[in-house]
């Protein structure tokens, strides 16, 4: 089943042109959303690369929005100067106290945009290729029955002084891929289950809960599978994705959030315990504790009708 789906719903060399996709929109609006937190070094170039898709009498992208998660640097100013509409998380659904994390701003972006199709792009990418956007939109605009499109790519591991051609996506390989193989083998063909570049229909995205923090991507994948089966999920090859790689300690905290989101959706109890990690300081091992956020935001459809 996995091999058949992989062959049918995977585009190794997406070849849709912008003109073809504009014609296929058939009245649908497209929103591109960049979640951002202290990304002044990269967000401007990404926005500038996408702006070209928003111009002309019949643009592919109808709105380009950066949703800021409380940046303390110049992310907001840089994104706006590059041509994005910038929305602060506190300005969307202002009566709800904002929570920390990526899942929160992605969830709030649904109330800040109007697109029938929404494309998410991480704002820490380096050497960004604007071709990511039409590639992700292709299956949603051209194919029938597709509700979620995941991007996949080679992920170089960028260390402080060197770069390896592969080795990124460590949480995927060490945690998520084994977890899916054990409990949701139907999704074993998803190359980048945690990838931050993906697109979905508003109908789908407003119908599912959004997990906290870094659990949002695995949560959306599992929830989509429960609603549509594998036939509602597609994936496209985006080539190479370069971004800021995190330390093992940071990845540990990320993995704990991802595991919490996945276990709840897989019917496995999670005790909710904090992640305890150990660091050596002056020859002594010291423990640090990171709490895990497990509360989902409800489907946006339920919030907007109140």
Buried (B, 14 or more C-beta within 10 A) or exposed (E): EBEEBBEEBBBEEBEBEBEBBBEBBEEBBBBBBBBBBBBBBBBBBBBBBBBBBBEEEEBBBBBBBBBBBBBEBBBBEBBBEBBBBBBBBBEBBEEBEBBBBBBBBBBBBBBBBEBBBBBBBBBBBBEBBBBBBBBBBBBBBEEEEBBBBBBBBBBBBBEEEEEEEEBBBBBBEEBBBEBBEEBBEBBBBBBBBBBBBBBBBBEBBBBBBBBBBBBBBBBBBBBBBEEBEBEBBBBBBBBEBBBEBEEEBEBBBBBBBBBBBBBBBBEEEBEEEEBEBEEEEEEEEEEEEBEBBBEBBEBBBEBEEE
